[in-house]
Amino acid sequence: MQAKSTQWRHLVQRVIKAELSKKGVKYQDLSDKLLAIGVEQSADNLRNKVNKGILGADLMLQIMYVLQIKQIRYEDICEMLEDIVGG
């Protein structure tokens, strides 16, 4: 499957938003959790980055760490990407 950069960004957005929703975490909560590990990101800044689907690998990993995301299954990525590309 060949996806465009914008579609990959949409995938990043979906993955993070899904995890925030699962955990019941708001952007301010995420900002507070990141600050606890020494990462300063305002809630508004996080919201903008997630909504655009553009953030560095370091921030993505930091978000995964503070949200305690144990895994993102390959199958889930494929399913979401197919939905984005096909939708």
Secondary structure, 3 states (H helix, E strand, C coil): CCCCHHHHHHHHHHHHHHHHHHHCCCHHHHHHHHHHCCCCCCHHHHHHHHHHCCCCHHHHHHHHHHCCCCCCCHHHHHHHHHHHHHC
